[in-house]
């Protein structure tokens, strides 16, 4: 069993994020999904992003870091889009981080003021034409990690793994879940 801290995307802690987490639990992993929006969810991605901007990205990252305080250091940090920010920060800076899973996002390590820790494996999942993701930044991040996998899926949809959103793609989501479970099983 692997301990996972999974952060939601800009639309909030949707049922789709909860269902994704449950799939990982059903595979034998311990998954915690904190609510960085204090109960708010948004039907529209732009509204969710506007909410994140009004809260402040630093505050969202701080809330994510605080959520990790109750978990063991040897945790995998995972996040969807906006949630990749606290997940990546924790994977880069928390001693003992077990790994990182970034869905629909990722930024160069310099954004958090440190290099990617050599022993920490990284797995990133994006679609090839996602307008919310800077491919060159994701490729730079993957290039900075010693043990990294980058999966690029066809299409341009953003939150393809959230089954409650119009952008959901079942075929891609199933691949993401299967590859995520393989990643977690290797670390167990």
PATORNU-392960 format. One line per 3 residues: number of its first residue (from 0); their letters; for each residue x, y, z of N, C-alpha, C, O. Coordinates in Angstrom, 2 decimals. Atoms other than C-alpha are relative to their C-alpha. Layout:
BEGIN
NUM> A> X Y Z X Y Z X Y Z X Y Z | ...
END
This chain:
BEGIN
0> XXX> 0.84 -1.18 0.00 0.00 0.00 0.00 0.88 1.24 0.00 1.85 1.33 0.75 | -0.72 -1.27 0.08 1.25 3.46 -0.93 -0.91 1.11 0.50 -2.11 1.12 0.22 | 0.73 -1.17 -0.48 0.18 6.67 0.79 0.04 1.07 -1.09 1.11 1.40 -1.61
3> XXX> 0.11 -0.99 1.06 -1.07 9.28 -1.71 -0.77 1.22 0.53 -1.81 1.08 1.18 | 0.70 -1.26 -0.28 -2.02 12.93 -1.20 -0.35 0.58 -1.36 0.54 0.99 -2.11 | 0.49 -0.38 1.32 -4.15 13.93 -4.21 -0.73 1.34 0.08 -1.70 1.49 0.83
6> XXX> 0.59 -1.34 0.01 -5.00 17.59 -4.93 -0.90 0.19 -1.22 -0.57 -0.23 -2.32 | 0.98 -0.24 1.07 -8.02 18.67 -6.98 0.44 1.13 -0.94 1.42 1.82 -0.69 | -0.25 -1.02 1.02 -8.08 20.97 -10.01 -0.77 1.29 0.32 -1.37 1.40 1.38
9> XXX> 0.57 -1.33 -0.24 -9.38 24.55 -10.37 -1.52 0.00 0.16 -2.07 0.95 0.70 | 1.45 0.05 -0.19 -13.02 23.46 -10.48 -0.39 -0.52 1.38 -1.57 -0.60 1.71 | 0.25 0.41 -1.38 -12.67 22.17 -6.93 -0.01 -1.50 0.17 0.31 -2.26 -0.74
12> XXX> 0.04 1.43 -0.35 -13.11 18.84 -5.22 -1.30 -0.59 -0.55 -2.29 -0.74 0.17 | 1.17 0.55 0.69 -15.55 17.37 -7.73 -0.20 -1.47 0.34 0.69 -2.13 0.88 | 0.24 1.44 -0.17 -17.17 13.97 -7.56 0.95 -0.81 -0.88 1.33 -1.92 -0.52
15> XXX> -0.92 0.70 0.89 -14.92 13.01 -10.48 1.38 -0.19 0.62 2.00 -1.23 0.43 | -1.28 0.15 -0.70 -11.79 13.67 -8.43 -0.14 -1.05 1.10 0.76 -1.87 1.29 | 0.25 1.00 -1.05 -13.29 11.65 -5.57 -0.07 -1.41 -0.59 0.46 -2.36 -0.01
18> XXX> 0.09 1.32 0.65 -14.09 8.79 -7.96 1.36 -0.49 -0.46 1.66 -1.68 -0.34 | -1.36 0.36 0.38 -10.53 8.84 -9.31 0.75 -0.51 1.22 1.41 -1.55 1.16 | -0.66 0.41 -1.24 -9.22 8.65 -5.73 -0.50 -1.37 0.45 0.28 -2.20 0.91
21> XXX> 0.56 1.29 -0.42 -11.58 5.76 -5.00 0.55 -1.15 -0.84 0.77 -2.24 -0.32 | -0.61 1.03 0.85 -10.19 3.82 -7.97 1.38 -0.39 0.53 1.75 -1.56 0.51 | -1.33 0.29 -0.57 -6.73 4.12 -6.41 -0.14 -0.74 1.32 0.65 -1.64 1.61
24> XXX> 0.25 0.72 -1.26 -8.11 3.03 -3.02 -0.38 -1.45 -0.29 0.09 -2.37 0.37 | 0.43 1.35 0.36 -9.79 0.05 -4.67 1.17 -0.87 -0.45 1.11 -2.09 -0.36 | -1.21 0.73 0.41 -6.34 -0.91 -6.01 0.94 -0.23 1.19 2.03 -0.78 1.01
27> XXX> -0.77 0.31 -1.20 -5.05 -1.04 -2.42 0.85 1.13 0.56 1.70 0.88 1.41 | -0.82 -1.13 -0.46 -3.60 2.43 -1.86 -0.80 0.91 0.93 -2.03 1.00 0.83 | 0.62 -0.93 -0.96 -4.31 4.93 0.92 0.04 1.39 -0.61 1.12 1.95 -0.80
30> XXX> 0.07 -1.28 0.72 -5.50 8.17 -0.73 -0.76 1.02 0.84 -1.89 0.78 1.26 | 0.62 -1.13 -0.69 -6.24 11.47 1.02 -0.21 1.10 -1.03 0.69 1.40 -1.82 | 0.34 -1.04 0.97 -7.97 14.21 -0.98 -0.49 1.23 0.76 -1.68 1.33 1.07
33> XXX> 0.41 -1.19 -0.73 -7.98 17.57 0.81 -0.79 0.97 -0.90 -0.65 0.96 -2.12 | 0.77 -1.00 0.72 -10.35 20.36 -0.18 0.68 1.35 0.16 0.59 1.97 1.22 | -0.74 -1.26 -0.05 -8.25 23.42 -1.00 -0.91 1.21 -0.19 -0.48 2.35 -0.02
36> XXX> 0.97 -1.08 0.25 -11.39 25.47 -1.80 -1.04 0.13 1.10 -1.98 0.92 0.96 | 0.94 -0.08 -1.13 -13.23 24.94 1.49 -1.45 -0.20 -0.42 -2.35 0.54 -0.02 | 1.36 0.40 0.37 -16.24 23.30 -0.13 -0.53 0.57 -1.30 -1.59 0.14 -1.75
39> XXX> 0.50 -0.62 1.24 -16.60 25.41 -3.27 0.41 -0.83 -1.21 1.54 -1.31 -1.30 | -0.29 0.60 1.30 -16.83 23.82 -6.71 -0.58 0.90 -1.07 -1.44 1.74 -0.80 | 0.39 -0.85 1.09 -17.31 25.41 -10.11 -0.33 -0.84 -1.22 0.39 -1.78 -1.55
42> XXX> 0.40 0.72 1.20 -19.15 24.20 -13.22 0.86 0.34 -1.20 0.94 -0.42 -2.16 | -0.77 -0.50 1.12 -16.86 26.19 -15.48 1.47 0.17 0.42 1.76 0.68 1.50 | -1.43 -0.06 -0.31 -13.05 25.99 -15.61 0.46 1.45 0.19 1.24 1.73 1.10
45> XXX> -0.41 -1.40 -0.13 -12.65 29.74 -16.14 -0.43 0.58 1.35 0.31 1.36 1.96 | 0.46 -0.46 -1.32 -14.74 30.41 -13.00 0.90 -0.57 1.10 1.23 0.13 2.05 | -0.88 0.62 -0.99 -12.59 27.97 -11.05 1.37 0.65 0.03 1.94 0.86 1.10
48> XXX> -1.29 -0.68 0.08 -9.40 29.62 -12.26 -0.10 1.39 0.62 0.80 1.82 1.34 | 0.20 -1.33 -0.60 -10.80 33.05 -11.32 -0.05 -0.10 1.51 0.47 0.76 2.21 | 0.04 0.22 -1.44 -11.52 31.68 -7.85 1.41 -0.24 0.55 1.79 0.32 1.57
51> XXX> -1.38 0.28 -0.43 -7.96 30.33 -7.57 0.81 1.28 0.01 1.59 1.52 0.93 | -0.72 -1.27 0.06 -6.59 33.71 -8.64 -0.40 0.92 1.15 0.44 1.62 1.71 | 0.45 -0.87 -1.11 -8.73 35.50 -6.03 0.54 -0.49 1.35 0.83 0.33 2.22
54> XXX> -0.58 0.56 -1.23 -7.49 33.15 -3.29 1.50 0.26 0.00 2.09 0.60 1.03 | -1.45 -0.15 0.16 -3.93 33.40 -4.61 0.64 -1.37 -0.10 0.39 -2.25 0.72 | -0.63 1.29 0.21 -1.82 30.56 -5.94 0.92 -0.38 1.16 1.02 -1.55 1.52
57> XXX> -0.86 0.29 -1.16 0.61 30.87 -3.02 -0.82 -0.54 1.16 -0.39 -1.46 1.86 | 0.87 0.48 -1.08 -2.27 30.41 -0.58 -0.44 -1.43 -0.27 -0.47 -2.27 0.64 | 0.40 1.36 0.36 -3.46 27.33 -2.45 1.15 -0.97 0.24 0.96 -2.06 0.78
60> XXX> -1.17 0.85 -0.25 0.07 25.90 -2.36 0.21 -0.19 1.49 0.49 -1.30 1.93 | -0.16 0.10 -1.45 0.32 26.68 1.36 -1.04 -0.93 0.62 -0.71 -1.70 1.52 | 1.05 0.91 -0.51 -3.00 24.90 2.01 0.37 -1.45 -0.32 0.17 -2.34 0.51
63> XXX> -0.42 1.34 0.36 -1.66 21.88 0.15 1.14 -0.51 0.86 1.14 -1.65 1.31 | -1.13 0.37 -0.85 1.58 21.87 2.09 -0.49 -0.31 1.42 -0.04 -1.27 2.04 | 0.55 0.24 -1.34 -0.39 22.12 5.35 -0.75 -1.33 0.07 -0.72 -2.01 1.09
66> XXX> 0.73 1.28 0.02 -2.52 19.13 4.31 0.95 -1.18 0.13 0.56 -2.25 0.60 | -0.99 1.08 -0.09 0.66 17.05 4.12 0.50 -0.21 1.42 1.07 -1.26 1.71 | -0.52 0.11 -1.37 1.48 17.69 7.79 -0.50 -1.23 0.73 0.21 -1.77 1.58
69> XXX> 0.59 1.15 -0.71 -0.81 14.86 8.93 0.40 -1.34 -0.61 0.00 -2.39 -0.12 | -0.36 1.23 0.70 0.74 12.33 6.55 1.47 -0.34 0.21 2.27 0.53 0.54 | -1.42 0.37 -0.11 3.98 10.35 6.68 0.80 0.66 -1.11 0.25 1.00 -2.17
72> XXX> -0.87 -0.62 1.00 6.92 11.82 4.79 0.05 -0.82 -1.28 0.11 -0.27 -2.37 | -0.10 0.87 1.18 7.05 8.80 2.46 -1.37 -0.15 -0.67 -1.99 -1.21 -0.67 | 1.28 -0.11 0.67 3.97 9.88 0.54 0.24 0.35 -1.47 1.23 1.00 -1.81
75> XXX> 0.00 -0.43 1.39 3.30 10.22 -3.18 -0.92 1.21 -0.09 -2.05 1.18 0.40 | 0.78 -1.23 0.15 2.09 13.72 -4.04 -0.53 0.06 -1.42 0.22 -0.04 -2.39 | 0.65 0.02 1.30 -0.41 13.93 -6.87 -0.94 1.19 -0.12 -1.46 1.69 0.88
78> XXX> 0.91 -1.12 0.18 -2.46 16.69 -8.40 -0.49 0.11 -1.42 0.19 -0.27 -2.37 | 0.61 -0.29 1.28 -4.78 17.62 -11.23 0.15 1.49 -0.29 -0.34 2.31 0.48 | -0.09 -1.39 0.48 -3.88 20.85 -13.07 0.44 0.95 1.11 1.61 0.93 1.49
81> XXX> -0.34 -0.90 -1.12 -3.99 23.52 -10.32 0.63 -0.78 1.15 1.56 -0.29 1.79 | -0.52 0.83 -1.08 -3.33 20.70 -7.84 1.42 -0.50 -0.22 2.05 -1.01 0.70 | -1.39 0.39 0.23 -0.01 19.97 -9.53 0.96 0.95 0.72 2.09 0.57 1.02
84> XXX> -0.89 -0.95 -0.68 1.39 23.10 -7.86 0.37 -0.46 1.40 1.57 -0.59 1.69 | -0.42 0.50 -1.31 1.21 21.87 -4.24 0.64 -1.38 -0.07 1.55 -1.69 0.71 | -0.59 1.34 0.12 1.98 18.30 -5.36 1.47 0.10 -0.38 2.32 -0.58 0.20
87> XXX> -1.38 -0.14 0.44 5.13 19.37 -7.17 0.86 0.64 1.08 2.00 0.22 1.30 | -0.78 -0.65 -1.06 6.24 21.69 -4.37 0.36 -1.01 1.09 1.51 -1.06 1.55 | -0.26 0.99 -1.04 5.89 18.88 -1.82 1.00 -1.05 -0.47 1.90 -1.43 0.28
90> XXX> -0.93 1.02 0.52 7.67 16.33 -4.03 1.42 0.54 -0.07 2.38 -0.19 0.17 | -1.33 -0.60 0.10 10.55 18.75 -4.52 0.60 0.38 1.34 1.82 0.39 1.49 | -0.54 -0.60 -1.23 10.85 20.03 -0.97 -0.20 -0.80 1.28 0.50 -0.56 2.26
93> XXX> 0.24 0.74 -1.24 9.50 17.55 1.57 0.92 -1.21 0.06 0.86 -2.10 -0.79 | -0.93 1.11 -0.17 12.19 15.20 2.81 -0.78 -1.31 0.07 -1.79 -1.41 0.76 | 0.62 1.32 -0.03 11.28 11.57 2.20 -1.11 -0.19 -1.00 -1.73 -1.26 -1.02
96> XXX> 1.06 0.15 1.01 8.82 12.21 -0.66 0.24 -1.29 -0.78 1.36 -1.59 -1.18 | -0.11 1.29 0.67 8.10 8.89 -2.31 -0.12 0.11 -1.51 0.44 -0.71 -2.24 | 0.19 -0.16 1.44 7.05 10.16 -5.75 -0.98 1.12 -0.28 -1.55 1.72 0.63
99> XXX> 0.95 -1.04 0.42 4.93 12.59 -7.75 -0.75 -0.46 -1.25 -0.17 -1.04 -2.17 | 0.88 0.27 1.14 2.01 12.13 -10.14 -0.67 1.32 -0.37 -1.44 1.88 0.42 | 0.55 -1.28 0.43 1.08 15.23 -12.13 -0.90 -0.23 -1.21 -0.46 -0.71 -2.25
102> XXX> 1.00 0.16 1.05 -2.09 15.21 -14.23 -0.35 1.38 -0.56 -0.83 2.24 0.17 | 0.39 -1.22 0.69 -2.59 18.00 -16.77 0.78 1.22 0.47 0.23 2.32 0.55 | -0.80 -1.15 -0.40 0.26 20.20 -15.57 1.38 -0.38 0.47 1.74 -1.56 0.55
105> XXX> -1.37 0.13 -0.47 3.77 20.71 -14.31 0.80 1.21 -0.46 0.57 1.72 -1.55 | -0.80 -1.18 0.31 6.29 23.54 -14.26 1.47 -0.29 0.30 1.77 -1.23 1.02 | -1.43 0.24 -0.28 10.10 23.81 -14.24 0.30 0.05 1.50 -0.35 0.78 2.26
108> XXX> -0.33 0.09 -1.43 11.71 22.99 -10.90 0.43 1.32 0.59 0.21 1.56 1.78 | -0.46 -1.30 -0.51 13.20 26.49 -10.59 -1.13 0.82 0.59 -0.89 1.70 1.42 | 1.16 -0.72 -0.54 9.67 27.75 -9.86 -0.12 -0.18 1.51 -0.69 0.67 2.20
111> XXX> 0.04 0.27 -1.44 10.04 26.20 -6.41 1.38 0.11 0.64 1.57 -0.29 1.79 | -1.30 -0.34 -0.57 13.67 27.19 -5.93 0.91 -1.15 0.36 1.84 -0.99 1.15 | -0.88 1.13 -0.27 15.21 23.73 -5.87 -0.01 -0.95 -1.19 -0.89 -0.89 -2.04
114> XXX> -0.04 1.01 1.05 16.24 20.91 -8.14 -0.94 -1.14 0.36 -1.37 -1.27 1.51 | 0.82 1.19 -0.28 14.17 17.75 -8.50 0.86 -0.98 0.78 1.99 -1.25 0.37 | -0.80 0.94 -0.79 15.34 15.30 -5.81 0.29 -1.28 -0.79 -0.63 -1.89 -1.34
117> XXX> -0.44 1.12 0.82 17.32 12.51 -7.49 -0.79 -1.29 0.24 -1.16 -1.93 -0.74 | 0.66 1.29 -0.15 15.58 9.53 -5.88 -1.52 0.02 -0.22 -2.14 -1.04 -0.23 | 1.47 -0.10 0.06 11.99 10.82 -6.35 -0.49 -0.21 -1.43 -0.20 0.62 -2.30
120> XXX> 0.53 0.23 1.33 10.23 9.30 -9.38 -1.17 0.93 -0.30 -1.91 1.36 0.59 | 1.02 -0.93 0.48 7.88 11.46 -11.44 -0.73 -0.61 -1.17 -0.12 -1.23 -2.04 | 0.81 0.42 1.14 5.03 10.60 -13.76 -0.94 1.16 -0.34 -1.62 1.69 0.54
123> XXX> 0.82 -1.13 0.45 3.25 13.28 -15.85 -0.91 -0.47 -1.13 -0.49 -1.22 -2.01 | 1.00 0.36 1.00 0.08 12.91 -17.94 -0.63 1.27 -0.57 -1.19 2.08 0.18 | 0.61 -1.16 0.65 -1.07 15.53 -20.48 -0.55 -0.42 -1.36 -0.22 -1.49 -1.88
126> XXX> 0.41 0.20 1.39 -2.89 15.76 -23.80 0.83 0.92 -0.87 1.28 1.98 -0.44 | -0.94 -0.69 0.87 -0.91 16.95 -26.78 -0.37 1.44 -0.34 0.53 2.26 -0.54 | 0.41 -1.34 0.38 -2.96 20.06 -27.58 -0.66 0.79 1.10 -1.40 1.73 0.82
129> XXX> 0.64 -0.65 -1.15 -4.02 21.14 -24.09 0.48 1.44 0.11 1.65 1.70 0.37 | -0.37 -1.42 -0.04 -4.10 24.95 -24.14 0.32 0.50 1.41 0.86 1.59 1.57 | -0.29 -0.39 -1.38 -3.81 25.06 -20.33 1.38 -0.47 0.45 1.82 -0.13 1.55
132> XXX> -1.30 0.57 -0.36 -0.45 23.25 -20.36 1.07 0.53 -0.95 0.89 0.55 -2.16 | -1.16 -0.42 0.80 2.89 24.61 -21.54 0.89 -1.23 -0.19 1.63 -1.62 0.72 | -0.74 1.23 0.26 4.45 21.54 -23.17 1.49 0.16 0.24 2.12 -0.73 0.80
135> XXX> -1.44 -0.18 -0.20 7.95 23.01 -23.12 0.36 0.02 1.48 1.43 -0.45 1.86 | -0.26 0.01 -1.45 7.69 23.58 -19.35 -0.09 -1.40 0.57 0.73 -1.79 1.40 | 0.14 1.38 -0.47 6.47 20.03 -18.76 1.21 -0.82 -0.44 1.75 -1.59 0.35
138> XXX> -1.17 0.74 0.48 9.26 18.63 -20.92 1.26 0.41 0.76 2.12 -0.43 1.03 | -1.15 -0.45 -0.80 11.78 20.76 -19.01 -0.02 -0.67 1.36 1.01 -1.15 1.83 | 0.14 0.66 -1.31 10.46 19.40 -15.70 0.41 -1.46 -0.10 1.21 -1.94 0.70
141> XXX> -0.30 1.42 0.17 10.63 15.82 -16.94 1.50 -0.21 -0.25 2.09 -1.17 0.24 | -1.44 0.09 0.26 14.17 16.43 -18.19 0.85 0.26 1.23 2.00 -0.18 1.29 | -0.73 -0.31 -1.24 15.19 17.70 -14.74 -0.10 -1.11 1.04 0.65 -1.11 2.02
144> XXX> 0.18 1.11 -0.95 14.01 14.54 -12.95 0.76 -1.22 -0.50 0.69 -1.57 -1.68 | -0.80 1.16 0.39 16.29 11.51 -12.95 -0.86 -1.19 -0.38 -0.48 -1.99 -1.24 | 0.88 1.15 0.23 13.40 9.03 -12.94 -1.38 0.53 -0.36 -2.24 0.68 0.51
147> XXX> 1.25 -0.62 0.41 10.55 10.47 -14.99 -0.61 -0.69 -1.21 0.09 -1.21 -2.08 | 0.77 0.50 1.14 7.84 9.28 -17.35 -0.96 1.11 -0.42 -1.62 1.71 0.43 | 0.94 -0.97 0.55 5.87 11.63 -19.60 -0.92 -0.72 -0.97 -0.46 -1.32 -1.95
150> XXX> 0.99 0.60 0.88 2.67 10.36 -21.18 -0.80 1.12 -0.64 -1.44 1.92 0.04 | 0.73 -1.00 0.76 1.19 12.52 -23.91 -1.08 -0.72 -0.78 -0.80 -1.59 -1.60 | 1.16 0.65 0.60 -2.30 11.53 -25.03 -0.53 0.85 -1.16 -0.32 2.06 -1.18
153> XXX> 0.56 -0.77 1.11 -4.07 12.53 -28.25 -1.12 0.92 0.46 -1.79 0.67 1.46 | 1.10 -0.92 -0.28 -6.47 15.45 -28.26 0.47 1.26 0.67 1.66 1.48 0.89 | -0.31 -1.30 -0.59 -6.66 18.84 -26.68 -0.78 0.28 1.28 -0.66 1.37 1.84
156> XXX> 0.79 -0.21 -1.22 -9.02 18.38 -23.72 0.92 0.10 1.20 2.01 -0.47 1.22 | -0.83 -0.25 -1.17 -7.72 19.48 -20.34 -0.21 -1.04 1.10 0.69 -1.85 1.35 | 0.23 0.87 -1.17 -9.27 17.57 -17.43 -0.65 -1.32 -0.42 -1.78 -1.61 -0.04
159> XXX> 0.54 1.22 0.60 -9.73 14.26 -19.24 -0.24 -1.13 0.99 -0.94 -2.09 0.66 | 0.13 1.10 -0.96 -9.54 12.11 -16.10 -1.10 0.23 1.03 -1.32 -0.62 1.90 | 1.11 -0.30 -0.92 -12.45 13.77 -14.21 -1.30 -0.41 -0.68 -1.77 0.27 -1.59
162> XXX> 1.17 0.59 0.65 -15.49 11.66 -15.10 -1.27 0.84 0.11 -2.27 0.50 -0.52 | 1.19 -0.84 -0.15 -17.94 14.41 -14.08 0.05 1.26 -0.85 -0.86 2.09 -0.79 | -0.14 -1.20 0.82 -16.71 17.02 -16.55 -0.18 -0.33 -1.48 0.06 -1.46 -1.90
165> XXX> 0.18 0.23 1.45 -17.50 17.45 -20.28 1.29 -0.40 -0.71 1.23 -1.04 -1.76 | -1.28 0.32 0.63 -13.77 17.10 -21.09 0.45 -1.44 0.25 1.48 -1.87 -0.28 | -0.36 1.38 -0.35 -13.71 13.54 -19.70 0.14 -0.86 -1.26 -0.68 -0.79 -2.17
168> XXX> -0.24 0.96 1.07 -12.28 10.92 -22.05 0.26 -1.35 0.66 1.32 -1.57 1.24 | -0.07 1.28 -0.72 -12.91 7.41 -20.75 1.23 -0.81 -0.38 1.89 -1.38 0.49 | -1.14 0.80 0.45 -10.23 5.73 -22.86 1.31 0.54 0.58 2.13 -0.23 1.09
171> XXX> -1.21 -0.61 -0.56 -7.52 8.19 -21.80 0.02 -0.14 1.51 1.05 -0.46 2.10 | 0.08 0.10 -1.47 -8.72 8.19 -18.19 0.37 -1.39 0.48 1.06 -1.54 1.49 | -0.33 1.37 -0.39 -8.47 4.42 -18.02 1.51 -0.27 -0.13 2.09 -0.96 0.71
174> XXX> -1.46 0.13 0.14 -4.88 4.56 -19.33 0.71 0.72 1.15 1.68 0.20 1.71 | -0.61 -0.77 -1.09 -4.03 7.24 -16.76 -0.11 -0.77 1.31 0.86 -0.87 2.06 | 0.19 0.76 -1.24 -5.51 5.17 -13.94 0.89 -1.24 0.02 1.55 -1.52 1.02
177> XXX> -0.84 1.21 0.05 -3.74 1.98 -15.07 1.47 0.34 0.21 2.16 -0.35 0.96 | -1.41 -0.39 -0.15 -0.38 3.75 -15.37 0.28 0.54 1.39 1.37 0.34 1.93 | -0.15 -0.50 -1.37 -0.92 5.47 -12.02 0.10 -1.15 0.98 0.97 -1.16 1.86
180> XXX> -0.03 1.15 -0.91 -1.66 2.19 -10.28 1.31 -0.77 -0.15 1.88 -1.22 0.85 | -1.30 0.65 0.19 1.44 0.60 -11.84 1.12 0.78 0.71 1.98 0.19 1.36 | -0.98 -0.87 -0.67 3.51 3.56 -10.59 -0.07 -0.20 1.51 0.96 -0.38 2.16
183> XXX> 0.17 0.14 -1.46 2.06 3.26 -7.07 0.39 -1.40 0.46 0.99 -1.55 1.52 | -0.35 1.38 -0.36 2.47 -0.53 -7.02 1.51 -0.18 0.06 2.02 -0.91 0.92 | -1.46 0.11 -0.02 6.17 -0.17 -7.85 0.59 0.62 1.28 1.65 0.20 1.73
186> XX> -0.52 -0.69 -1.19 6.59 2.11 -4.81 -0.45 -0.65 1.30 0.09 -0.34 2.37 | 0.58 0.62 -1.22 4.59 -0.03 -2.36 1.00 -0.89 0.71 0.69 -1.48 1.74
END
